[in-house]
Amino acid sequence: MSKRKSSPISDNTNKRVKPAVEEDVEDENVSNGDQEDPLPNRQLPCADEVVSAGIVESITLKNFMCHSHLGPFTFGSNVNFVVGNNGSGKSAVLTALIVALGGNAHATNRGLSLKGFVKEGESSADVSITLRNKGKDAYKPEVYGPAIIVDLRITRDGLRTYKLRSKSGQLVSTKKEELLSILDNFNIQVNNPVSVLTQEMSKYFLHSKGEGDKYKFFMKATQLEQMREDFTYIKTTKHITEDKVGQHSECLRDLKRKYLEKEDRYKNLASFDEMQTKLEELQKQMAWALLEEAERKYKQIQEQLEGITQQVQELQPKCAELKTVAQRQNTLLKSKQEVLQRSIDANRRNLQTMESSRSNRLRRFGEHMPTLLNAIQEAHRKGQLKHKPRGPLGHLISLKDPELALSVEVCLKGQLQAFTCDNHEDERVLQGLMAKVFPTGRRPAIITSQFLPSVHDTRSRGVNHPEYPSVLQALEIEDPVVANCLIDQRGIESILLIKNRTEARRLMQGKNPPRNCNQAFSKEGDQIFNNRSYTAEQTRANYLSGDVEEEIRHLQKEMENQKAQANRFQLQMKKLDEDVKQNDGLLRRTHIEQRTTKVTLLPLTNTYLQEIVTKISSKRAEYDEARTKTAELKASYEKAEQEYKQHKEQINTVAEDADPIKEELSKADQEVMKCKHHKKHYEEKRSAHLRNIQTLQANLESKEQELQATEICPERLEVRRTARSLDSEINRLKVKITTQQEQQGDREEVVRQYNEALENYKNMAQQMKNLTSFIKSLSNVMNHRLQVYAELKKLLSARCKYYFDSMLAQRRYTGSMTFDHKNETLSISVQPGQGNKADLSDMRSLSGGERSFSTVCFVLSLWAITEAPFRCLDEFDVYMDMVNRRISMDMMLKVAAGQRFRQFIFLTPQSMSSLPESKNISILRLKDPDRGNNPQRSQDEDQ
């Protein structure tokens, strides 16, 4: 259905219900009553027709329904009988054919879903069908070759997948769309009961008591039902399109209204252009009116420029010198800001640590360290830790010589606060405890290494000097785990402690350094290698010093001295602030004077223009340079002021050692005084020159405006109006232009909106025209197709009735087939033997064999008026007696003999031993199923 709906006016009806060519030649020779064979043998078709494309060459089943393996079954090109008792696999073959060629589960009457076809206990079922691909109707023969293999797999979940292969077995496609194209090309219709008629379908349509069911069977078999559904869908689509046309008509009116509005605004742009032209003309006159008033001021400006030029030349070297001083002072202050900050941070941390460690030495290693150790103890008591972690390591060691505290502390660094764990599980537990105790900030490091009961033997790798101890020898460590951790992590057995830094350099950097020694530390914390050395930034021990109170007193004394120095520095900064404020006042007065003395000079005449430009250009570079240097000097002072303010704020919070920067502050004081001296010396001259420079700057700005006159209008104009009069008219015209522009919007936007509205209107109008034309064409085509459909239905009904009567005559039956297309019923009446037509009775009054024979005649009649490469009939003779079975069989074989280019597959439980010998008949005999083994098949091809 979906394929037809995508192209509703395409003409596919001829292929779907095309009657067989051979039947057309009989219409003139067959009449009701006693007659000769209505289906005489005809001349065999040519070779290409015999190998008609689309017939089934073979089929193989695996784990399908209740069969583990069936096939491969090889079918002949004409007549095939699949013979076997119930359970032998006949129905499975037919069901597999339907499902593998795109049919749904409902069409098989064997289940509601595909997953029901998978054999119990198996994960999937496989069906492989080989279709012939020869002759003029072959599908992509250059790709598939002379045969197309359709492989179907059905999973236990009901998923259906296809693999389409060539004759050689090469995979070509896995898409369902490709299979549908193949089926459409071959005109294979497995859901059509005329192509494949199952027992259930036969019972429902043919043996049903309702005349409506037979009519449905006729409509479905001839594809008239499908055509009717297509017409219904096309009609619905047409109505939807008509509704859209109605909606678009309203939209088209709105677009036309908007287009006309935009067109009016577009036309109004013409008057706007006229006002713009007039404004430009007035501006040209204004430019030359201003130039006529400039001559009287030129001499005065020239005298002022000469005096200011001389003053600027005198001021230039002094400004440069003052700028250099300011830059040097700025660099010095910046470096003292960094030294001061580092000293502040270090002293504050040291003082806090020392004060907190009065009550508990552990607090030297962090404010939360006692809490962490309590948490570790509790976790170990609860069995959460296999081995109790050690730490902080600095708390578990002690010095034999207190003078070596700084050197050992610099050597071990962050390992003094570290912890050690025996295994990674304990490490994860410890990390969790630290996360709770230290929610923010840095956490102590964790070293994971297996705990050993004894200290490592370092005699072969450690240093052993007669005068100086190693770090390991200088420490008292009771816990072997702590000693081993420091040996492993820092190599303390290979580091010497030498109090005198000169002796340390001589010993380590001499020709024969100590064996097994890679570095040494002096009492001051200097680190000495055999080819280099580093001075320690730390001056006092924070963790390993012995006397806490002495350290606190020392820090407090230094803080008192620092406060006194900070007070002196604050007084100096206060004096500097006053000077800076005075400078700011001077700058503000200078700006006020600049504004009061600034004048607007009128442009010069065209006669003197070149001369003025030449003279001003020669001096302008000097004025700009002086102005730039003055601005730089001001910026330098402002920057110095800002930096001093920052220092003042920092000094207000200083409560630590100031000794390291006393000397630097003293130098800073001298530089400040020198800077103040220069500032006072040059300030008065600077103010006077600055006023003159600013006046000159105003004059130069005016000259720049004057020069614009020639740019506005290069040719001189004779102006009779004053500049005031022209300015008044220009302002009025600008207001009018602005008002109209606000009402209409930007010119480019108005043009864009007009073009966009015009384009939208044209597009919608064209779409409406196309849709209207499409609906008209569709209506014409539909009317023609409906007429053809009615004629085709009438023709097929007449042909079906004709062939039905002709085939009944084979047994000398008489009958009638009445179509009521209005009420959609099909009435069939049959009279066995010779008799009066008035005695005709409904098929239900016939015996089972006679009714089955009549049904076969009906099916053969439909075969005669429809087209398909193969036809399958399941147990057509189930209700026939021997006589009717023989007659029906002869009729079907004659039909098949006259249609060598078609394939016929008959499924029957009969032995078919009485069949005539023919090379066109193949018999596939299925063995009775062995309940313990898989059913096997045997095939006899009787030539």
Steps between C-alpha positions, in 0.01 A plus 500: 500500500777745590667465161175574319419796722832661421401518132117506499452571131745245364350234275581161655170328440595340171780296652307389806189366324636440153319193359700220354568547130384152401150540641414784265495269198222281642224755530384450142490117515334425836125514569267373769359146485671191365833597363845374433793547730493872594875490577656318205870446479668791332827551327785501752650841568855589403799413715513840672139462612558145630771628732277779628658711773362476852422129531625306806800279424565369853416549866677393821369517860695483826344502848177615341176420682544145633765393247873510563590471134303471177643517152646613289193442283559552129192604303436455130419793280141391431299254713609393848319269746609507866369168631499383860289408795410738779806612695742428217566874438272601213344789688843605629626532142204715400520713816873555451438607140247763614712636786830505310346695212371781717167362622386564855426234762126555472504410129631151584214423741765325710563758770461859610871590508817394326666375818248213504676351194825440692534137607459444873835512675681683215608863486417561134350351184645525148334482157686515169316538169655513153305695235572468130639820346510431127327638195386848407345566844820419694580738788850650487649197326841668488499501886314184600560276202253228391356451851422703814542336841276636777625406848263570790581473870234528771621542858326384815399864558316510166764707318515434124823566306575443133813428300468521124776314316599442139512161331862462617399567860645852520307732733335783307260665746338465843224758449131413495451766231718301261286187558184700431650625174579141399147380585345792314718433195395130495138583594519260798202544734518251785213673682277456195291181538519437125879479521510308829178340624524340842245265652380760747469765232302254285267417788447867582437630151395205283318269735339783695123520489508876455480641149689806622804285585518364144476853366786606728700205372440610142597861580813396686608252234464751215667783702183703453479536878853641509414743222188612687701564815751698293221710351361564849841612622547728198157650556583571864828657396317715249259627769794580730670689216180693431481596867861622484416704191219665693733579789766632263242726331454689826876512548541630143264789575705591808823485300350724232389753762850505656655533156286804417592660835871449436455637146354827636796545736737422214344771281529756783877464489506737199404805712752392761776505235404857402544621860836327523618676182393841635675430832825422321480827304442701818795329668726598210390864533552483877857377456602793279307752711716402796819530295427873413537599868846344561742759355476750783608242756795350314771749610403474865518121487843513332646717778360269768643196325852647488503578873360164601749319276793659687352412839436138394863462388619613846257269681574187297833384664372571850186295438711210374721512811199505733345207313819296546498568875135393527566176312799414718299572815215284371732202441653534847163518674371198314788281615452616865130408473592135417768469780262647756218262407715188528626610841145569619372158399796309646498675840124469540507125436797445731342694787168316474673164490720575800216630715277198422782255582535618862239254622563227246816450295292329234345835410832603346410265220153646451203622702296187419778247551389385854149442367637291212709280732196439723298398193777261392511346848121450500501344151779261602310404813192415292705282265465726197881506461719193461803690633491833679650772274803696632514876494562779488855376444656815649318431826652150524865606475727704731841667463811393681651847438246791519730722289424282198125571516491739203722283278291184565175690448617642165618152397175318577261788400142379449576148621490630856120531467455181297343167608596146398265202445567128466256435211269678258182404685630677813599789273141539376369494859755765602406716203138487611596606853709789365211613280285537810766668718641724222192604300696775322863583435800274461503157662805307624660267250454121534787259428394137447766238568495165676581524873807302606594406858865612473695789354659455157866393496673810357860408579592433139328805348502760780767765568718450806720805568727514808417867573153577366177299547250407233138605545417144608776512762390845625143388572351290774228282343333237712261363236673291223207584267577874524873445449444277197256752348754786523776273367285397203356841423791737579811281525595647838779243538688671211467868613764662729434780751797742519444808717756725332395588145858571392616162625198339331593649160865404543415143588224441242653687207861384550684237304399215735142548626376254767405154371127426463415868564297686237435828688548685828323771702655775713370630830340796315307261268726539192487201266839402353558258213834404346455751216249760629337636815176677599430752777200429720208746494395388849689666790353328805372151580122473526445136596815363669608793723505417867405813698160628385486791744836630384376495143183688595698766693732546207210550259325744737814713533543515127134598465546797739793629298301451184205703635730793583651492151149473350389813690792699364428380151132587542589863593712525187218360290257749654727788400528356149122472479470870581743584224309280257173675596663836434606372159144385430371845591749656266391268219133582561572874489691444177201322343267781606734756350516291182122505465476873564778592256396262223367688196341391179676659206333543166640338183748671276444613144596287207773752399702453822411136553818339358728740687327430832507125447875508428587706808273314741618159377863593570417588862226253572733205562683702769174598668373144497824372652488758780137419567576127506790539744289717727230233504763235577630708791152529641443126462829427680398712797157338511656155487745582778213636707302181452794280596568702815135462598530124456810497723316703761211252513741209534701672773183558704459121526868421560573326830819323424872532449613815314875453535551346151363818334633778729790573272274503191255739666777738587605509136140552403476801733800660331352442155165645612665816630698537179185450296316762706784744442480451123125524512504834686767639267312421180140538612472875446660490156297196413174680583582800286620294207205263533257788464677619187513146357132446566415829332708392202323165504163673481624712211628194317167323546328802353738496206412136438135598480586783268682271261183296463343777294699406192409137554129589515510718187832521304372786280456839667140624522377859512295505819263793566351372825658505841622187674235549773217506243635192321546315830139569601363366172730193514374417850135529393563277198684242714206484740262445211722228351537329840124504557428348160778243548354394836161457337629308198807335648840452348513538121677169443254329735202647311640379167578157650151464648340605170701245300434230760122569503492500119693170483276336762187609318628373165607167650167443674307597189704256292446225759126564494502486123694173503274342765186605314637357177601181682153456650341554160734250334446256786124529465519432127730203550284362782184531295667318213646235730167442675338455162772256398467329838126449449554370149782273619285360780219438254739337252667278760162396635383401153820310423490320835139398437585381151789281613293365790222387267750352258672297770172373647423363159800266537277287723188597314391721786299812451519797724481872543724763656322821590693814603323775695763775509269741675443274800840332455371141482584203278240226463601164348240236409581156354290216349685165470438312173255607230194679622289810487662821604201566715618215718827673582579490868748663733838328541406412857250243373773312312697210636847563638672375186273696268543814707880460496491449125295818460746683723788382280314632197461837672874512586599400145275775369688752712829352381395567146445873557799582727877493458766347729826307441391212725183373664472290817194296598484318833300170508261604226348148487440450871120471462489335154411150408713310252296609198499870579865484606588345164302758304639791704851366463464469124369853478789645700757300305355626173514855629861446605588337166372809322704730725853362489641836608319475835570281798235301687553353848230266634509368857301179553494200734415273204766272353442633146606169356248527218651815353582483129864483411638838395837671506328814629372337822716468814388317814657577838418216740542577870553208734281454799646674803707296743420641841846410621688639200465786260275430200690434181376565155535308179439641160395315186518692183298305246602602156 
